[in-house]
Each structure stands twice: as C-alpha cells, then as structure tokens.
Amino acid sequence: MDKNAWFAYAAPLCRPFLEKRDPGCKLRATFGSLLNKTYVGRAAFQNMYDLVSSGSCWNVDEQERDWETRVRYELLESQVASTHARANTRWFVETDAECVQVDCFAITEDPSTTRDLVLKSSSDKLEIDGVTIRRIQEDTSLLTLEAHSPYAGVTIVKKKVFTVQTHFHWEYTFCLVWSSPFQEDRDDSAGALIFKQEPKCEVHVTCQLLAEPGNTATSWEYLAESLLYKIHDAVPSRYRSPGGASVSIPSVD
C-alpha cells in the first residue's frame, strides 16, 4: 500500500483523535464479511483468534484467562431517562453471568470519520471481506431508566480481550454473540431461555489514549501507521495477497 495515500485517507480519522485528546474517545476497527460489515464468519474468527492469541506480546495471565461470559441488554432511547438524545448513540447495560457486576455504557459513533479497507485477497469474502474504522465516544456514566422499562435486545456474549500498550492503549477483542433466545416450552413460565442460532463473531481492534499525566502521545501519522500495522497483525496469511499485503484502500473512482 502507498503509505502517503494511506496517510491522506486516514487523516480525517486520526488527526482529530489526537487534537481533541478526549480519554473517552476511541478508534475502533471492526472486521466484517461481504454479508455483514460487523461480523466475520466462524472460520475466519477462529483463524484470527489463533493468530492474535499466539503473539508474544501478551502476558501469561491474559493468554491463559478463560473467556468471560457477559449478558448484554440494549436499551431503546425512550427507556433511558438520564441522558439527552444524541444521534448515532446506542445504550447498553451489561452484567456478568451471575448478574453481580453491572456496567452501563453508551456508544456514539461519528459516521463522518468512517474509513473502509478491503481484503482483496480474501479466499472467502463470506468469511471476511474488509475492515470498517471509525471514531467512537464511549460514556460509562450510570444510566437511569424510565419507570417500568423492559430490557430489549438481550444477547449472551463470550468475550476475550488482549491488550498491549505502546504510545497508546490497544485492545484486540473477540466476541461470540448469541441472540434471539426463546422458551422451548411456552407453558413453563420458569423455563430456561434457549439460544439455537449460531453465534455471531465480532473482532475489533481498538485504540485509546493512555490516561497518564503529561502523556503527549505522538504525531497522527505515527498513529495512522500504528493502526494499519495493528490491523495487519490480525489478518491471517490465508487472507493476504501472495506478497503479504493484507488490506487496500478502496478505489475512489
């Protein structure tokens, strides 16, 4: 890939990220397939996990830690009383499997910063086809719900996260997401919920500023190059070109 072309393409994404220096702001690269830009196929997910988890930069605890089970509820805007309406925002409540640890977060995407990369050499575009990179704002303030609001959009998530710190905080996040639960015995109101659909497979690479006093980070060009390398490091060789390249900038023609 032409590095100067990549810098020109990535500037509207990376330059404001460093200029604002907001610790709640993140850059997130999401791998997707031809059918869905948010999820990859199960085979690609396994190949990517095997590649990333075998890296030498993770500590032993991170590599050996078991997958974390989370119960995630997505809220409708009308159910949230403690926030003002914001475009492109989604609200979530997430708990551990025992519903003891409860986290609230709102994610606001900035569509004006979206940048797409494609994997032209992917052997199966239904498994993995490209990457969507965007700037997001994550707010972890406690949410107050409207009275008697039901939870909607429940999913069960198996999550594994690998982190590394350079001039920035980087996370590789792998999620298996089960949705659309139902009760097999509708006459049994206490019956367990069953997930029969295959899980959706999420792979994200996320960058965040380090919350350290005096941290001045570095140039946006360095960030853009680092982001490209981090994405490249998550693409298995079977989805790269014979010359080793992983992604390319979409044609603007």
C-alpha positions as a Python dict, from the first residue, in 0.01 Angstrom:
ca = {
    (1, 'M'): (0, 0, 0),
    (2, 'D'): (115, 353, -82),
    (3, 'K'): (193, 499, 262),
    (4, 'N'): (126, 858, 153),
    (5, 'A'): (-211, 755, 10),
    (6, 'W'): (-293, 587, 341),
    (7, 'F'): (-195, 899, 538),
    (8, 'A'): (-421, 1114, 319),
    (9, 'Y'): (-706, 866, 359),
    (10, 'A'): (-663, 827, 737),
    (11, 'A'): (-602, 1194, 826),
    (12, 'P'): (-972, 1285, 888),
    (13, 'L'): (-990, 990, 1127),
    (14, 'C'): (-661, 1014, 1316),
    (15, 'R'): (-585, 1386, 1327),
    (16, 'P'): (-896, 1493, 1529),
    (17, 'F'): (-847, 1196, 1761),
    (18, 'L'): (-513, 1338, 1879),
    (19, 'E'): (-619, 1702, 1865),
    (20, 'K'): (-918, 1651, 2099),
    (21, 'R'): (-726, 1428, 2340),
    (22, 'D'): (-1052, 1301, 2494),
    (23, 'P'): (-992, 988, 2708),
    (24, 'G'): (-1345, 865, 2629),
    (25, 'C'): (-1277, 875, 2256),
    (26, 'K'): (-1160, 561, 2079),
    (27, 'L'): (-1065, 448, 1732),
    (28, 'R'): (-1226, 113, 1654),
    (29, 'A'): (-1154, -113, 1358),
    (30, 'T'): (-1426, -375, 1306),
    (31, 'F'): (-1372, -670, 1076),
    (32, 'G'): (-1665, -775, 859),
    (33, 'S'): (-1774, -1000, 577),
    (34, 'L'): (-1945, -949, 244),
    (35, 'L'): (-2285, -1007, 409),
    (36, 'N'): (-2232, -801, 724),
    (37, 'K'): (-1970, -534, 796),
    (38, 'T'): (-1996, -600, 1171),
    (39, 'Y'): (-1935, -976, 1184),
    (40, 'V'): (-1694, -1226, 1031),
    (41, 'G'): (-1755, -1595, 964),
    (42, 'R'): (-1677, -1859, 1225),
    (43, 'A'): (-1375, -1998, 1036),
    (44, 'A'): (-1222, -1651, 992),
    (45, 'F'): (-1290, -1576, 1359),
    (46, 'Q'): (-1103, -1891, 1466),
    (47, 'N'): (-812, -1819, 1230),
    (48, 'M'): (-782, -1462, 1358),
    (49, 'Y'): (-805, -1570, 1720),
    (50, 'D'): (-536, -1834, 1671),
    (51, 'L'): (-307, -1577, 1511),
    (52, 'V'): (-356, -1297, 1766),
    (53, 'S'): (-354, -1520, 2076),
    (54, 'S'): (-22, -1676, 1969),
    (55, 'G'): (152, -1338, 1981),
    (56, 'S'): (449, -1295, 2212),
    (57, 'C'): (350, -953, 2350),
    (58, 'W'): (67, -1073, 2577),
    (59, 'N'): (129, -1157, 2938),
    (60, 'V'): (73, -1515, 3052),
    (61, 'D'): (-235, -1427, 3257),
    (62, 'E'): (-402, -1273, 2953),
    (63, 'Q'): (-326, -1570, 2732),
    (64, 'E'): (-448, -1826, 2983),
    (65, 'R'): (-751, -1634, 3110),
    (66, 'D'): (-1081, -1803, 3027),
    (67, 'W'): (-1345, -1648, 2805),
    (68, 'E'): (-1565, -1409, 3002),
    (69, 'T'): (-1944, -1454, 2988),
    (70, 'R'): (-2148, -1133, 2972),
    (71, 'V'): (-2521, -1071, 2949),
    (72, 'R'): (-2581, -762, 2737),
    (73, 'Y'): (-2905, -566, 2710),
    (74, 'E'): (-2953, -294, 2451),
    (75, 'L'): (-3187, -12, 2553),
    (76, 'L'): (-3418, 197, 2342),
    (77, 'E'): (-3372, 574, 2360),
    (78, 'S'): (-3721, 604, 2512),
    (79, 'Q'): (-3613, 381, 2802),
    (80, 'V'): (-3321, 600, 2910),
    (81, 'A'): (-3415, 888, 3141),
    (82, 'S'): (-3068, 1009, 3235),
    (83, 'T'): (-2941, 1130, 2900),
    (84, 'H'): (-3021, 1372, 2624),
    (85, 'A'): (-3095, 1235, 2278),
    (86, 'R'): (-2783, 1202, 2065),
    (87, 'A'): (-2763, 1093, 1705),
    (88, 'N'): (-2590, 762, 1632),
    (89, 'T'): (-2590, 659, 2000),
    (90, 'R'): (-2669, 315, 2143),
    (91, 'W'): (-2720, 242, 2514),
    (92, 'F'): (-2630, -83, 2688),
    (93, 'V'): (-2646, -249, 3028),
    (94, 'E'): (-2404, -540, 3068),
    (95, 'T'): (-2366, -783, 3358),
    (96, 'D'): (-2152, -1081, 3441),
    (97, 'A'): (-2303, -1430, 3428),
    (98, 'E'): (-2417, -1404, 3793),
    (99, 'C'): (-2568, -1054, 3742),
    (100, 'V'): (-2346, -919, 4022),
    (101, 'Q'): (-2123, -681, 3828),
    (102, 'V'): (-2336, -435, 3631),
    (103, 'D'): (-2187, -194, 3377),
    (104, 'C'): (-2362, 80, 3183),
    (105, 'F'): (-2224, 237, 2869),
    (106, 'A'): (-2335, 446, 2574),
    (107, 'I'): (-2151, 435, 2243),
    (108, 'T'): (-2177, 724, 1999),
    (109, 'E'): (-2035, 669, 1652),
    (110, 'D'): (-1908, 950, 1434),
    (111, 'P'): (-2008, 850, 1078),
    (112, 'S'): (-1810, 1139, 930),
    (113, 'T'): (-1488, 967, 1036),
    (114, 'T'): (-1564, 623, 888),
    (115, 'R'): (-1290, 471, 677),
    (116, 'D'): (-1314, 136, 497),
    (117, 'L'): (-1036, -102, 398),
    (118, 'V'): (-1088, -411, 186),
    (119, 'L'): (-920, -752, 181),
    (120, 'K'): (-896, -804, -193),
    (121, 'S'): (-705, -1130, -150),
    (122, 'S'): (-953, -1291, 90),
    (123, 'S'): (-1007, -1653, -8),
    (124, 'D'): (-1369, -1638, 112),
    (125, 'K'): (-1540, -1299, 127),
    (126, 'L'): (-1838, -1454, 306),
    (127, 'E'): (-1594, -1523, 591),
    (128, 'I'): (-1403, -1195, 590),
    (129, 'D'): (-1407, -912, 340),
    (130, 'G'): (-1279, -592, 498),
    (131, 'V'): (-1244, -353, 789),
    (132, 'T'): (-1451, -53, 894),
    (133, 'I'): (-1266, 203, 1107),
    (134, 'R'): (-1448, 482, 1290),
    (135, 'R'): (-1412, 712, 1587),
    (136, 'I'): (-1646, 634, 1876),
    (137, 'Q'): (-1724, 807, 2204),
    (138, 'E'): (-1782, 578, 2500),
    (139, 'D'): (-1967, 711, 2805),
    (140, 'T'): (-1966, 483, 3110),
    (141, 'S'): (-2183, 708, 3328),
    (142, 'L'): (-2456, 535, 3525),
    (143, 'L'): (-2784, 518, 3333),
    (144, 'T'): (-3121, 599, 3489),
    (145, 'L'): (-3411, 416, 3326),
    (146, 'E'): (-3769, 524, 3284),
    (147, 'A'): (-4001, 352, 3531),
    (148, 'H'): (-4112, 1, 3434),
    (149, 'S'): (-3888, -6, 3127),
    (150, 'P'): (-3837, -359, 2996),
    (151, 'Y'): (-3499, -468, 2869),
    (152, 'A'): (-3477, -529, 2495),
    (153, 'G'): (-3228, -694, 2264),
    (154, 'V'): (-3072, -938, 2511),
    (155, 'T'): (-2756, -1118, 2396),
    (156, 'I'): (-2515, -1358, 2563),
    (157, 'V'): (-2154, -1267, 2491),
    (158, 'K'): (-1840, -1479, 2531),
    (159, 'K'): (-1553, -1231, 2527),
    (160, 'K'): (-1173, -1249, 2521),
    (161, 'V'): (-959, -934, 2523),
    (162, 'F'): (-586, -895, 2459),
    (163, 'T'): (-420, -564, 2545),
    (164, 'V'): (-89, -401, 2465),
    (165, 'Q'): (46, -55, 2543),
    (166, 'T'): (283, 140, 2322),
    (167, 'H'): (223, 513, 2296),
    (168, 'F'): (-145, 417, 2307),
    (169, 'H'): (-365, 156, 2473),
    (170, 'W'): (-457, -115, 2219),
    (171, 'E'): (-715, -389, 2259),
    (172, 'Y'): (-791, -690, 2041),
    (173, 'T'): (-1143, -802, 2133),
    (174, 'F'): (-1302, -1130, 2025),
    (175, 'C'): (-1673, -1184, 2094),
    (176, 'L'): (-1910, -1471, 2025),
    (177, 'V'): (-2260, -1324, 2045),
    (178, 'W'): (-2575, -1534, 2088),
    (179, 'S'): (-2908, -1356, 2025),
    (180, 'S'): (-3282, -1423, 1988),
    (181, 'P'): (-3344, -1652, 2288),
    (182, 'F'): (-3676, -1830, 2327),
    (183, 'Q'): (-3852, -2071, 2562),
    (184, 'E'): (-3888, -2418, 2417),
    (185, 'D'): (-4179, -2496, 2650),
    (186, 'R'): (-4408, -2193, 2632),
    (187, 'D'): (-4633, -2339, 2901),
    (188, 'D'): (-4348, -2333, 3151),
    (189, 'S'): (-4308, -1970, 3256),
    (190, 'A'): (-3998, -2058, 3458),
    (191, 'G'): (-3833, -2250, 3175),
    (192, 'A'): (-3481, -2167, 3068),
    (193, 'L'): (-3409, -1950, 2767),
    (194, 'I'): (-3254, -2136, 2475),
    (195, 'F'): (-3023, -1999, 2207),
    (196, 'K'): (-3036, -2217, 1896),
    (197, 'Q'): (-2882, -1976, 1647),
    (198, 'E'): (-2513, -1995, 1568),
    (199, 'P'): (-2321, -1714, 1739),
    (200, 'K'): (-2225, -1401, 1553),
    (201, 'C'): (-1850, -1342, 1553),
    (202, 'E'): (-1707, -999, 1634),
    (203, 'V'): (-1344, -894, 1603),
    (204, 'H'): (-1239, -541, 1698),
    (205, 'V'): (-907, -360, 1723),
    (206, 'T'): (-945, -53, 1946),
    (207, 'C'): (-707, 234, 2020),
    (208, 'Q'): (-737, 467, 2317),
    (209, 'L'): (-515, 741, 2459),
    (210, 'L'): (-325, 645, 2771),
    (211, 'A'): (-464, 826, 3075),
    (212, 'E'): (-126, 928, 3210),
    (213, 'P'): (-24, 1274, 3338),
    (214, 'G'): (189, 1451, 3084),
    (215, 'N'): (123, 1197, 2812),
    (216, 'T'): (171, 1382, 2486),
    (217, 'A'): (149, 1072, 2265),
    (218, 'T'): (294, 1139, 1921),
    (219, 'S'): (203, 1251, 1570),
    (220, 'W'): (-117, 1150, 1394),
    (221, 'E'): (98, 999, 1118),
    (222, 'Y'): (251, 765, 1374),
    (223, 'L'): (-98, 675, 1496),
    (224, 'A'): (-221, 609, 1140),
    (225, 'E'): (76, 383, 1068),
    (226, 'S'): (36, 201, 1401),
    (227, 'L'): (-334, 145, 1335),
    (228, 'L'): (-257, -4, 996),
    (229, 'Y'): (5, -238, 1145),
    (230, 'K'): (-233, -348, 1423),
    (231, 'I'): (-499, -435, 1165),
    (232, 'H'): (-243, -619, 954),
    (233, 'D'): (-132, -821, 1257),
    (234, 'A'): (-488, -957, 1295),
    (235, 'V'): (-523, -1080, 935),
    (236, 'P'): (-415, -1446, 890),
    (237, 'S'): (-184, -1525, 598),
    (238, 'R'): (-457, -1718, 412),
    (239, 'Y'): (-645, -1388, 364),
    (240, 'R'): (-342, -1190, 248),
    (241, 'S'): (-202, -1142, -100),
    (242, 'P'): (90, -1358, -220),
    (243, 'G'): (316, -1061, -146),
    (244, 'G'): (198, -1047, 214),
    (245, 'A'): (-23, -738, 192),
    (246, 'S'): (-345, -762, 393),
    (247, 'V'): (-564, -461, 313),
    (248, 'S'): (-600, -197, 43),
    (249, 'I'): (-770, 141, 20),
    (250, 'P'): (-1097, 121, -178),
    (251, 'S'): (-1091, 282, -519),
    (252, 'V'): (-1237, 633, -530),
    (253, 'D'): (-1324, 606, -899),
}
